[in-house]
Amino acid sequence: MKRLLSLDFMRGLIMVLLMLEATDGYERLAEAAKGTVFVPLVAQLFHHPWNGLRCWDLIQPGFMFVAGTAMAYSLHQQQAKGVPWRQLFLKVLKRSGLLLFWGIFIRMVHPDGLSFELWNVLAQLAFTTLLAFLIFFWSVRQQILFSLGLLVLTELLYRCIRVPGFDQPFTDQHNVGNYIDMLLMHKTSKGGWVAINCLPTACHTIWGALAGKLLLSQKTGAEKLKWLGLAGLVVLVAGYGLGWTVTPIIKRIATSSFVLVSGGWCLLGFALCYWWIDIRGHQKFVWFFSVVGVNSLFIYLLMNTVAGGINEYADKIAAGYLSLIHVPSMTTRLIASLLTFLMEWYICWFLFKKKIFIKI
């Protein structure tokens, strides 16, 4: 089976952007851009405060989408080897359990002690992966209807459950998602994130798996591209239409309009990568991102655990040497972020060169 290089690229691109965020590079860029015309552009590197959409709001949907596509390819390969459904299920169940464990673990340590949280993307992906697998062998029509049913369920939860103090569907800290978090974790997220985001965002993983199935089919490249693009446009228009009329586009509580809009962008972005890389054959720089993509979950865990030490080391190295030639402080900090990124990328390259692929 021919390797899908566009999947490697898209997964790697997402991880590279997350790595750059973990170096504090975006905060430093925002500080450097203050008072300039670049402020609106740099703002795209941060989540929207509430009602609206920025480029950075598409990172988690993209992460979940490519996870679904990768799952489709993995299941296809295992099926070709005759692996029975029960064994496939146990593998996915184990993987989801590990994702949940690591999702909780990397957010446990706080200045005031240990904490239990379910807002992390890995904890969310644990649920969406398992759900996408359980319906993976349904027909395409059934899977699409099921995913849309999740969005209807989300609407009903926010609009119909009215608990005193949590009866404002789309208001931060006063919606049903916050109420469920109080039941599960006895607290709410200061950023407005909610654990039940895993329900609507499961659509991203399901749609990613459907995209993988499409690319694994016997259709021609042009037909595959047509269906990816058409699906992306339909979902995007539906999402913006819903967002401008009935349900606001809010990433932090994954409203149905947000899931549709972000899902549409994921499909269109994937279609563009597939056309440019796999159909047109432009593969010159794909390796730079693939090096990171093949160990995506490993580097994500690295960024969220021990990477702070790498950041501190890079800051000291940059400050020590660049101060000798009187490089401005802000420039030094930006160079330090780039140095941190290069050190983390080198770790990925070393693993790639040694053919070490750490799976979770």
KOLKESE-64559 format. One record per residue (C-alpha): residue number from 1; residue in three letters; chain; x, y, z. Coordinates in steps of 0.1 Angstrom, whole numbers. Example, Ala and Ser with C-alpha at 12.3 -4.5 7.8 and 13.67 -1.06 7.14 Angstrom:
<nr:1 rest:ALA kette:A xx:123 yy:-45 zz:78>
<nr:2 rest:SER kette:A xx:137 yy:-11 zz:71>
% end
This chain:
<nr:1 rest:MET kette:A xx:0 yy:0 zz:0>
<nr:2 rest:LYS kette:A xx:14 yy:34 zz:-11>
<nr:3 rest:ARG kette:A xx:22 yy:57 zz:18>
<nr:4 rest:LEU kette:A xx:0 yy:87 zz:21>
<nr:5 rest:LEU kette:A xx:26 yy:115 zz:23>
<nr:6 rest:SER kette:A xx:-1 yy:143 zz:26>
<nr:7 rest:LEU kette:A xx:-11 yy:126 zz:59>
<nr:8 rest:ASP kette:A xx:25 yy:126 zz:71>
<nr:9 rest:PHE kette:A xx:28 yy:163 zz:61>
<nr:10 rest:MET kette:A xx:-4 yy:175 zz:77>
<nr:11 rest:ARG kette:A xx:3 yy:156 zz:110>
<nr:12 rest:GLY kette:A xx:38 yy:169 zz:110>
<nr:13 rest:LEU kette:A xx:28 yy:205 zz:103>
<nr:14 rest:ILE kette:A xx:4 yy:204 zz:132>
<nr:15 rest:MET kette:A xx:31 yy:191 zz:155>
<nr:16 rest:VAL kette:A xx:56 yy:217 zz:143>
<nr:17 rest:LEU kette:A xx:32 yy:245 zz:151>
<nr:18 rest:LEU kette:A xx:26 yy:230 zz:185>
<nr:19 rest:MET kette:A xx:63 yy:227 zz:191>
<nr:20 rest:LEU kette:A xx:68 yy:264 zz:182>
<nr:21 rest:GLU kette:A xx:40 yy:273 zz:207>
<nr:22 rest:ALA kette:A xx:57 yy:252 zz:234>
<nr:23 rest:THR kette:A xx:89 yy:273 zz:230>
<nr:24 rest:ASP kette:A xx:70 yy:304 zz:241>
<nr:25 rest:GLY kette:A xx:77 yy:317 zz:206>
<nr:26 rest:TYR kette:A xx:42 yy:330 zz:200>
<nr:27 rest:GLU kette:A xx:40 yy:349 zz:232>
<nr:28 rest:ARG kette:A xx:73 yy:365 zz:223>
<nr:29 rest:LEU kette:A xx:62 yy:373 zz:188>
<nr:30 rest:ALA kette:A xx:30 yy:389 zz:203>
<nr:31 rest:GLU kette:A xx:52 yy:410 zz:226>
<nr:32 rest:ALA kette:A xx:74 yy:421 zz:197>
<nr:33 rest:ALA kette:A xx:44 yy:429 zz:175>
<nr:34 rest:LYS kette:A xx:28 yy:453 zz:200>
<nr:35 rest:GLY kette:A xx:20 yy:487 zz:185>
<nr:36 rest:THR kette:A xx:26 yy:474 zz:149>
<nr:37 rest:VAL kette:A xx:4 yy:464 zz:120>
<nr:38 rest:PHE kette:A xx:13 yy:428 zz:127>
<nr:39 rest:VAL kette:A xx:-9 yy:425 zz:158>
<nr:40 rest:PRO kette:A xx:-40 yy:410 zz:140>
<nr:41 rest:LEU kette:A xx:-17 yy:386 zz:122>
<nr:42 rest:VAL kette:A xx:0 yy:374 zz:153>
<nr:43 rest:ALA kette:A xx:-34 yy:371 zz:171>
<nr:44 rest:GLN kette:A xx:-41 yy:342 zz:147>
<nr:45 rest:LEU kette:A xx:-16 yy:322 zz:167>
<nr:46 rest:PHE kette:A xx:-38 yy:323 zz:198>
<nr:47 rest:HIS kette:A xx:-73 yy:309 zz:206>
<nr:48 rest:HIS kette:A xx:-102 yy:333 zz:201>
<nr:49 rest:PRO kette:A xx:-114 yy:346 zz:235>
<nr:50 rest:TRP kette:A xx:-149 yy:333 zz:230>
<nr:51 rest:ASN kette:A xx:-173 yy:338 zz:200>
<nr:52 rest:GLY kette:A xx:-153 yy:337 zz:168>
<nr:53 rest:LEU kette:A xx:-126 yy:317 zz:150>
<nr:54 rest:ARG kette:A xx:-89 yy:321 zz:146>
<nr:55 rest:CYS kette:A xx:-64 yy:299 zz:128>
<nr:56 rest:TRP kette:A xx:-51 yy:285 zz:161>
<nr:57 rest:ASP kette:A xx:-86 yy:272 zz:168>
<nr:58 rest:LEU kette:A xx:-81 yy:247 zz:140>
<nr:59 rest:ILE kette:A xx:-51 yy:229 zz:155>
<nr:60 rest:GLN kette:A xx:-70 yy:206 zz:178>
<nr:61 rest:PRO kette:A xx:-96 yy:197 zz:152>
<nr:62 rest:GLY kette:A xx:-68 yy:190 zz:127>
<nr:63 rest:PHE kette:A xx:-50 yy:169 zz:153>
<nr:64 rest:MET kette:A xx:-81 yy:148 zz:158>
<nr:65 rest:PHE kette:A xx:-89 yy:146 zz:121>
<nr:66 rest:VAL kette:A xx:-55 yy:132 zz:111>
<nr:67 rest:ALA kette:A xx:-57 yy:108 zz:140>
<nr:68 rest:GLY kette:A xx:-89 yy:94 zz:124>
<nr:69 rest:THR kette:A xx:-73 yy:92 zz:90>
<nr:70 rest:ALA kette:A xx:-43 yy:74 zz:104>
<nr:71 rest:MET kette:A xx:-66 yy:50 zz:122>
<nr:72 rest:ALA kette:A xx:-83 yy:41 zz:90>
<nr:73 rest:TYR kette:A xx:-50 yy:33 zz:74>
<nr:74 rest:SER kette:A xx:-39 yy:12 zz:104>
<nr:75 rest:LEU kette:A xx:-71 yy:-7 zz:105>
<nr:76 rest:HIS kette:A xx:-69 yy:-14 zz:68>
<nr:77 rest:GLN kette:A xx:-34 yy:-28 zz:71>
<nr:78 rest:GLN kette:A xx:-44 yy:-50 zz:100>
<nr:79 rest:GLN kette:A xx:-75 yy:-62 zz:83>
<nr:80 rest:ALA kette:A xx:-54 yy:-72 zz:53>
<nr:81 rest:LYS kette:A xx:-34 yy:-94 zz:76>
<nr:82 rest:GLY kette:A xx:-66 yy:-111 zz:89>
<nr:83 rest:VAL kette:A xx:-66 yy:-96 zz:124>
<nr:84 rest:PRO kette:A xx:-101 yy:-103 zz:139>
<nr:85 rest:TRP kette:A xx:-124 yy:-75 zz:151>
<nr:86 rest:ARG kette:A xx:-120 yy:-85 zz:188>
<nr:87 rest:GLN kette:A xx:-82 yy:-81 zz:186>
<nr:88 rest:LEU kette:A xx:-86 yy:-47 zz:168>
<nr:89 rest:PHE kette:A xx:-110 yy:-36 zz:195>
<nr:90 rest:LEU kette:A xx:-86 yy:-46 zz:223>
<nr:91 rest:LYS kette:A xx:-57 yy:-27 zz:207>
<nr:92 rest:VAL kette:A xx:-78 yy:5 zz:203>
<nr:93 rest:LEU kette:A xx:-92 yy:1 zz:238>
<nr:94 rest:LYS kette:A xx:-56 yy:-2 zz:252>
<nr:95 rest:ARG kette:A xx:-45 yy:28 zz:231>
<nr:96 rest:SER kette:A xx:-75 yy:49 zz:243>
<nr:97 rest:GLY kette:A xx:-66 yy:39 zz:279>
<nr:98 rest:LEU kette:A xx:-30 yy:51 zz:275>
<nr:99 rest:LEU kette:A xx:-42 yy:84 zz:258>
<nr:100 rest:LEU kette:A xx:-65 yy:90 zz:288>
<nr:101 rest:PHE kette:A xx:-37 yy:82 zz:313>
<nr:102 rest:TRP kette:A xx:-12 yy:105 zz:296>
<nr:103 rest:GLY kette:A xx:-39 yy:132 zz:291>
<nr:104 rest:ILE kette:A xx:-46 yy:133 zz:328>
<nr:105 rest:PHE kette:A xx:-9 yy:128 zz:339>
<nr:106 rest:ILE kette:A xx:6 yy:157 zz:320>
<nr:107 rest:ARG kette:A xx:-19 yy:181 zz:336>
<nr:108 rest:MET kette:A xx:-18 yy:167 zz:371>
<nr:109 rest:VAL kette:A xx:9 yy:188 zz:386>
<nr:110 rest:HIS kette:A xx:-1 yy:223 zz:397>
<nr:111 rest:PRO kette:A xx:17 yy:247 zz:421>
<nr:112 rest:ASP kette:A xx:-9 yy:239 zz:448>
<nr:113 rest:GLY kette:A xx:-7 yy:201 zz:444>
<nr:114 rest:LEU kette:A xx:-21 yy:174 zz:422>
<nr:115 rest:SER kette:A xx:-52 yy:180 zz:401>
<nr:116 rest:PHE kette:A xx:-76 yy:159 zz:380>
<nr:117 rest:GLU kette:A xx:-85 yy:174 zz:346>
<nr:118 rest:LEU kette:A xx:-102 yy:161 zz:315>
<nr:119 rest:TRP kette:A xx:-97 yy:191 zz:292>
<nr:120 rest:ASN kette:A xx:-64 yy:180 zz:276>
<nr:121 rest:VAL kette:A xx:-65 yy:170 zz:239>
<nr:122 rest:LEU kette:A xx:-51 yy:135 zz:247>
<nr:123 rest:ALA kette:A xx:-79 yy:128 zz:272>
<nr:124 rest:GLN kette:A xx:-104 yy:140 zz:246>
<nr:125 rest:LEU kette:A xx:-88 yy:120 zz:218>
<nr:126 rest:ALA kette:A xx:-90 yy:89 zz:240>
<nr:127 rest:PHE kette:A xx:-128 yy:91 zz:238>
<nr:128 rest:THR kette:A xx:-131 yy:102 zz:201>
<nr:129 rest:THR kette:A xx:-107 yy:74 zz:190>
<nr:130 rest:LEU kette:A xx:-127 yy:47 zz:207>
<nr:131 rest:LEU kette:A xx:-160 yy:61 zz:194>
<nr:132 rest:ALA kette:A xx:-147 yy:64 zz:159>
<nr:133 rest:PHE kette:A xx:-135 yy:28 zz:160>
<nr:134 rest:LEU kette:A xx:-168 yy:14 zz:173>
<nr:135 rest:ILE kette:A xx:-187 yy:28 zz:142>
<nr:136 rest:PHE kette:A xx:-158 yy:24 zz:118>
<nr:137 rest:PHE kette:A xx:-173 yy:-6 zz:100>
<nr:138 rest:TRP kette:A xx:-207 yy:10 zz:96>
<nr:139 rest:SER kette:A xx:-217 yy:23 zz:62>
<nr:140 rest:VAL kette:A xx:-205 yy:58 zz:52>
<nr:141 rest:ARG kette:A xx:-241 yy:71 zz:54>
<nr:142 rest:GLN kette:A xx:-246 yy:56 zz:89>
<nr:143 rest:GLN kette:A xx:-214 yy:72 zz:101>
<nr:144 rest:ILE kette:A xx:-223 yy:106 zz:87>
<nr:145 rest:LEU kette:A xx:-257 yy:104 zz:103>
<nr:146 rest:PHE kette:A xx:-242 yy:93 zz:136>
<nr:147 rest:SER kette:A xx:-218 yy:122 zz:136>
<nr:148 rest:LEU kette:A xx:-245 yy:147 zz:129>
<nr:149 rest:GLY kette:A xx:-265 yy:131 zz:157>
<nr:150 rest:LEU kette:A xx:-236 yy:140 zz:180>
<nr:151 rest:LEU kette:A xx:-240 yy:176 zz:170>
<nr:152 rest:VAL kette:A xx:-278 yy:175 zz:176>
<nr:153 rest:LEU kette:A xx:-271 yy:160 zz:210>
<nr:154 rest:THR kette:A xx:-247 yy:188 zz:218>
<nr:155 rest:GLU kette:A xx:-274 yy:214 zz:209>
<nr:156 rest:LEU kette:A xx:-299 yy:196 zz:231>
<nr:157 rest:LEU kette:A xx:-275 yy:194 zz:261>
<nr:158 rest:TYR kette:A xx:-267 yy:232 zz:260>
<nr:159 rest:ARG kette:A xx:-302 yy:244 zz:252>
<nr:160 rest:CYS kette:A xx:-325 yy:220 zz:271>
<nr:161 rest:ILE kette:A xx:-307 yy:213 zz:304>
<nr:162 rest:ARG kette:A xx:-313 yy:243 zz:326>
<nr:163 rest:VAL kette:A xx:-295 yy:240 zz:360>
<nr:164 rest:PRO kette:A xx:-297 yy:271 zz:382>
<nr:165 rest:GLY kette:A xx:-264 yy:291 zz:377>
<nr:166 rest:PHE kette:A xx:-256 yy:270 zz:346>
<nr:167 rest:ASP kette:A xx:-286 yy:278 zz:324>
<nr:168 rest:GLN kette:A xx:-270 yy:302 zz:299>
<nr:169 rest:PRO kette:A xx:-262 yy:279 zz:269>
<nr:170 rest:PHE kette:A xx:-233 yy:299 zz:253>
<nr:171 rest:THR kette:A xx:-220 yy:320 zz:283>
<nr:172 rest:ASP kette:A xx:-187 yy:312 zz:298>
<nr:173 rest:GLN kette:A xx:-188 yy:296 zz:333>
<nr:174 rest:HIS kette:A xx:-226 yy:294 zz:331>
<nr:175 rest:ASN kette:A xx:-234 yy:266 zz:306>
<nr:176 rest:VAL kette:A xx:-241 yy:229 zz:311>
<nr:177 rest:GLY kette:A xx:-206 yy:220 zz:302>
<nr:178 rest:ASN kette:A xx:-194 yy:239 zz:332>
<nr:179 rest:TYR kette:A xx:-220 yy:221 zz:353>
<nr:180 rest:ILE kette:A xx:-209 yy:187 zz:342>
<nr:181 rest:ASP kette:A xx:-173 yy:197 zz:350>
<nr:182 rest:MET kette:A xx:-183 yy:206 zz:385>
<nr:183 rest:LEU kette:A xx:-198 yy:171 zz:388>
<nr:184 rest:LEU kette:A xx:-167 yy:153 zz:374>
<nr:185 rest:MET kette:A xx:-139 yy:175 zz:386>
<nr:186 rest:HIS kette:A xx:-154 yy:198 zz:412>
<nr:187 rest:LYS kette:A xx:-141 yy:228 zz:393>
<nr:188 rest:THR kette:A xx:-144 yy:246 zz:360>
<nr:189 rest:SER kette:A xx:-117 yy:257 zz:335>
<nr:190 rest:LYS kette:A xx:-107 yy:293 zz:338>
<nr:191 rest:GLY kette:A xx:-103 yy:293 zz:301>
<nr:192 rest:GLY kette:A xx:-138 yy:281 zz:295>
<nr:193 rest:TRP kette:A xx:-129 yy:246 zz:282>
<nr:194 rest:VAL kette:A xx:-154 yy:218 zz:291>
<nr:195 rest:ALA kette:A xx:-149 yy:180 zz:292>
<nr:196 rest:ILE kette:A xx:-180 yy:172 zz:271>
<nr:197 rest:ASN kette:A xx:-162 yy:187 zz:241>
<nr:198 rest:CYS kette:A xx:-153 yy:151 zz:234>
<nr:199 rest:LEU kette:A xx:-188 yy:145 zz:222>
<nr:200 rest:PRO kette:A xx:-191 yy:170 zz:194>
<nr:201 rest:THR kette:A xx:-153 yy:168 zz:185>
<nr:202 rest:ALA kette:A xx:-157 yy:131 zz:180>
<nr:203 rest:CYS kette:A xx:-170 yy:143 zz:146>
<nr:204 rest:HIS kette:A xx:-135 yy:154 zz:136>
<nr:205 rest:THR kette:A xx:-121 yy:119 zz:143>
<nr:206 rest:ILE kette:A xx:-150 yy:102 zz:125>
<nr:207 rest:TRP kette:A xx:-147 yy:125 zz:95>
<nr:208 rest:GLY kette:A xx:-109 yy:119 zz:94>
<nr:209 rest:ALA kette:A xx:-115 yy:82 zz:94>
<nr:210 rest:LEU kette:A xx:-141 yy:86 zz:65>
<nr:211 rest:ALA kette:A xx:-115 yy:106 zz:46>
<nr:212 rest:GLY kette:A xx:-90 yy:78 zz:51>
<nr:213 rest:LYS kette:A xx:-116 yy:53 zz:38>
<nr:214 rest:LEU kette:A xx:-121 yy:74 zz:8>
<nr:215 rest:LEU kette:A xx:-84 yy:76 zz:0>
<nr:216 rest:LEU kette:A xx:-81 yy:38 zz:4>
<nr:217 rest:SER kette:A xx:-109 yy:32 zz:-20>
<nr:218 rest:GLN kette:A xx:-105 yy:23 zz:-57>
<nr:219 rest:LYS kette:A xx:-116 yy:57 zz:-69>
<nr:220 rest:THR kette:A xx:-93 yy:78 zz:-90>
<nr:221 rest:GLY kette:A xx:-72 yy:105 zz:-75>
<nr:222 rest:ALA kette:A xx:-94 yy:131 zz:-92>
<nr:223 rest:GLU kette:A xx:-126 yy:116 zz:-77>
<nr:224 rest:LYS kette:A xx:-111 yy:114 zz:-42>
<nr:225 rest:LEU kette:A xx:-101 yy:150 zz:-45>
<nr:226 rest:LYS kette:A xx:-136 yy:160 zz:-57>
<nr:227 rest:TRP kette:A xx:-153 yy:143 zz:-28>
<nr:228 rest:LEU kette:A xx:-130 yy:157 zz:-2>
<nr:229 rest:GLY kette:A xx:-134 yy:192 zz:-16>
<nr:230 rest:LEU kette:A xx:-172 yy:189 zz:-20>
<nr:231 rest:ALA kette:A xx:-176 yy:176 zz:16>
<nr:232 rest:GLY kette:A xx:-154 yy:203 zz:30>
<nr:233 rest:LEU kette:A xx:-174 yy:231 zz:12>
<nr:234 rest:VAL kette:A xx:-208 yy:217 zz:23>
<nr:235 rest:VAL kette:A xx:-197 yy:213 zz:59>
<nr:236 rest:LEU kette:A xx:-180 yy:248 zz:59>
<nr:237 rest:VAL kette:A xx:-211 yy:266 zz:45>
<nr:238 rest:ALA kette:A xx:-234 yy:248 zz:69>
<nr:239 rest:GLY kette:A xx:-212 yy:257 zz:98>
<nr:240 rest:TYR kette:A xx:-209 yy:294 zz:90>
<nr:241 rest:GLY kette:A xx:-246 yy:295 zz:82>
<nr:242 rest:LEU kette:A xx:-255 yy:280 zz:116>
<nr:243 rest:GLY kette:A xx:-229 yy:303 zz:133>
<nr:244 rest:TRP kette:A xx:-244 yy:335 zz:118>
<nr:245 rest:THR kette:A xx:-280 yy:326 zz:126>
<nr:246 rest:VAL kette:A xx:-286 yy:302 zz:155>
<nr:247 rest:THR kette:A xx:-255 yy:289 zz:173>
<nr:248 rest:PRO kette:A xx:-224 yy:310 zz:179>
<nr:249 rest:ILE kette:A xx:-190 yy:296 zz:168>
<nr:250 rest:ILE kette:A xx:-173 yy:289 zz:201>
<nr:251 rest:LYS kette:A xx:-142 yy:267 zz:201>
<nr:252 rest:ARG kette:A xx:-139 yy:265 zz:239>
<nr:253 rest:ILE kette:A xx:-172 yy:246 zz:243>
<nr:254 rest:ALA kette:A xx:-171 yy:231 zz:208>
<nr:255 rest:THR kette:A xx:-205 yy:243 zz:196>
<nr:256 rest:SER kette:A xx:-220 yy:225 zz:167>
<nr:257 rest:SER kette:A xx:-213 yy:254 zz:144>
<nr:258 rest:PHE kette:A xx:-177 yy:254 zz:154>
<nr:259 rest:VAL kette:A xx:-173 yy:217 zz:148>
<nr:260 rest:LEU kette:A xx:-188 yy:221 zz:113>
<nr:261 rest:VAL kette:A xx:-167 yy:251 zz:104>
<nr:262 rest:SER kette:A xx:-135 yy:236 zz:117>
<nr:263 rest:GLY kette:A xx:-143 yy:202 zz:102>
<nr:264 rest:GLY kette:A xx:-149 yy:219 zz:68>
<nr:265 rest:TRP kette:A xx:-115 yy:236 zz:70>
<nr:266 rest:CYS kette:A xx:-98 yy:203 zz:79>
<nr:267 rest:LEU kette:A xx:-114 yy:186 zz:49>
<nr:268 rest:LEU kette:A xx:-104 yy:214 zz:26>
<nr:269 rest:GLY kette:A xx:-69 yy:216 zz:40>
<nr:270 rest:PHE kette:A xx:-64 yy:179 zz:37>
<nr:271 rest:ALA kette:A xx:-77 yy:180 zz:1>
<nr:272 rest:LEU kette:A xx:-52 yy:207 zz:-7>
<nr:273 rest:CYS kette:A xx:-23 yy:187 zz:8>
<nr:274 rest:TYR kette:A xx:-35 yy:156 zz:-10>
<nr:275 rest:TRP kette:A xx:-36 yy:174 zz:-44>
<nr:276 rest:TRP kette:A xx:-3 yy:192 zz:-40>
<nr:277 rest:ILE kette:A xx:17 yy:163 zz:-25>
<nr:278 rest:ASP kette:A xx:2 yy:130 zz:-36>
<nr:279 rest:ILE kette:A xx:-13 yy:140 zz:-69>
<nr:280 rest:ARG kette:A xx:10 yy:167 zz:-81>
<nr:281 rest:GLY kette:A xx:40 yy:151 zz:-65>
<nr:282 rest:HIS kette:A xx:55 yy:181 zz:-48>
<nr:283 rest:GLN kette:A xx:74 yy:162 zz:-20>
<nr:284 rest:LYS kette:A xx:106 yy:182 zz:-16>
<nr:285 rest:PHE kette:A xx:101 yy:195 zz:19>
<nr:286 rest:VAL kette:A xx:77 yy:169 zz:32>
<nr:287 rest:TRP kette:A xx:104 yy:150 zz:51>
<nr:288 rest:PHE kette:A xx:110 yy:180 zz:74>
<nr:289 rest:PHE kette:A xx:75 yy:177 zz:88>
<nr:290 rest:SER kette:A xx:73 yy:139 zz:85>
<nr:291 rest:VAL kette:A xx:102 yy:135 zz:108>
<nr:292 rest:VAL kette:A xx:80 yy:150 zz:135>
<nr:293 rest:GLY kette:A xx:47 yy:135 zz:124>
<nr:294 rest:VAL kette:A xx:58 yy:99 zz:127>
<nr:295 rest:ASN kette:A xx:64 yy:104 zz:164>
<nr:296 rest:SER kette:A xx:37 yy:129 zz:170>
<nr:297 rest:LEU kette:A xx:24 yy:117 zz:203>
<nr:298 rest:PHE kette:A xx:59 yy:112 zz:217>
<nr:299 rest:ILE kette:A xx:69 yy:148 zz:209>
<nr:300 rest:TYR kette:A xx:36 yy:161 zz:223>
<nr:301 rest:LEU kette:A xx:43 yy:143 zz:256>
<nr:302 rest:LEU kette:A xx:79 yy:156 zz:256>
<nr:303 rest:MET kette:A xx:66 yy:192 zz:251>
<nr:304 rest:ASN kette:A xx:43 yy:189 zz:280>
<nr:305 rest:THR kette:A xx:66 yy:173 zz:305>
<nr:306 rest:VAL kette:A xx:104 yy:178 zz:303>
<nr:307 rest:ALA kette:A xx:105 yy:205 zz:275>
<nr:308 rest:GLY kette:A xx:106 yy:232 zz:301>
<nr:309 rest:GLY kette:A xx:142 yy:223 zz:308>
<nr:310 rest:ILE kette:A xx:151 yy:225 zz:272>
<nr:311 rest:ASN kette:A xx:135 yy:260 zz:270>
<nr:312 rest:GLU kette:A xx:155 yy:272 zz:300>
<nr:313 rest:TYR kette:A xx:187 yy:258 zz:286>
<nr:314 rest:ALA kette:A xx:181 yy:274 zz:252>
<nr:315 rest:ASP kette:A xx:173 yy:308 zz:269>
<nr:316 rest:LYS kette:A xx:206 yy:307 zz:288>
<nr:317 rest:ILE kette:A xx:227 yy:297 zz:258>
<nr:318 rest:ALA kette:A xx:212 yy:324 zz:236>
<nr:319 rest:ALA kette:A xx:214 yy:351 zz:263>
<nr:320 rest:GLY kette:A xx:250 yy:341 zz:272>
<nr:321 rest:TYR kette:A xx:264 yy:342 zz:236>
<nr:322 rest:LEU kette:A xx:242 yy:369 zz:220>
<nr:323 rest:SER kette:A xx:248 yy:394 zz:248>
<nr:324 rest:LEU kette:A xx:285 yy:394 zz:237>
<nr:325 rest:ILE kette:A xx:276 yy:410 zz:204>
<nr:326 rest:HIS kette:A xx:248 yy:432 zz:220>
<nr:327 rest:VAL kette:A xx:218 yy:416 zz:204>
<nr:328 rest:PRO kette:A xx:186 yy:432 zz:216>
<nr:329 rest:SER kette:A xx:168 yy:414 zz:244>
<nr:330 rest:MET kette:A xx:136 yy:406 zz:223>
<nr:331 rest:THR kette:A xx:156 yy:393 zz:194>
<nr:332 rest:THR kette:A xx:176 yy:371 zz:218>
<nr:333 rest:ARG kette:A xx:144 yy:356 zz:232>
<nr:334 rest:LEU kette:A xx:130 yy:349 zz:197>
<nr:335 rest:ILE kette:A xx:163 yy:332 zz:187>
<nr:336 rest:ALA kette:A xx:162 yy:312 zz:220>
<nr:337 rest:SER kette:A xx:127 yy:299 zz:210>
<nr:338 rest:LEU kette:A xx:140 yy:289 zz:176>
<nr:339 rest:LEU kette:A xx:169 yy:272 zz:192>
<nr:340 rest:THR kette:A xx:145 yy:252 zz:215>
<nr:341 rest:PHE kette:A xx:125 yy:242 zz:185>
<nr:342 rest:LEU kette:A xx:156 yy:230 zz:166>
<nr:343 rest:MET kette:A xx:168 yy:209 zz:196>
<nr:344 rest:GLU kette:A xx:133 yy:192 zz:198>
<nr:345 rest:TRP kette:A xx:132 yy:187 zz:160>
<nr:346 rest:TYR kette:A xx:167 yy:171 zz:162>
<nr:347 rest:ILE kette:A xx:154 yy:146 zz:187>
<nr:348 rest:CYS kette:A xx:126 yy:137 zz:163>
<nr:349 rest:TRP kette:A xx:151 yy:135 zz:134>
<nr:350 rest:PHE kette:A xx:174 yy:112 zz:155>
<nr:351 rest:LEU kette:A xx:145 yy:88 zz:162>
<nr:352 rest:PHE kette:A xx:135 yy:89 zz:126>
<nr:353 rest:LYS kette:A xx:170 yy:82 zz:113>
<nr:354 rest:LYS kette:A xx:173 yy:52 zz:137>
<nr:355 rest:LYS kette:A xx:138 yy:40 zz:126>
<nr:356 rest:ILE kette:A xx:125 yy:44 zz:162>
<nr:357 rest:PHE kette:A xx:88 yy:50 zz:162>
<nr:358 rest:ILE kette:A xx:73 yy:54 zz:196>
<nr:359 rest:LYS kette:A xx:36 yy:44 zz:195>
<nr:360 rest:ILE kette:A xx:11 yy:51 zz:223>
% end
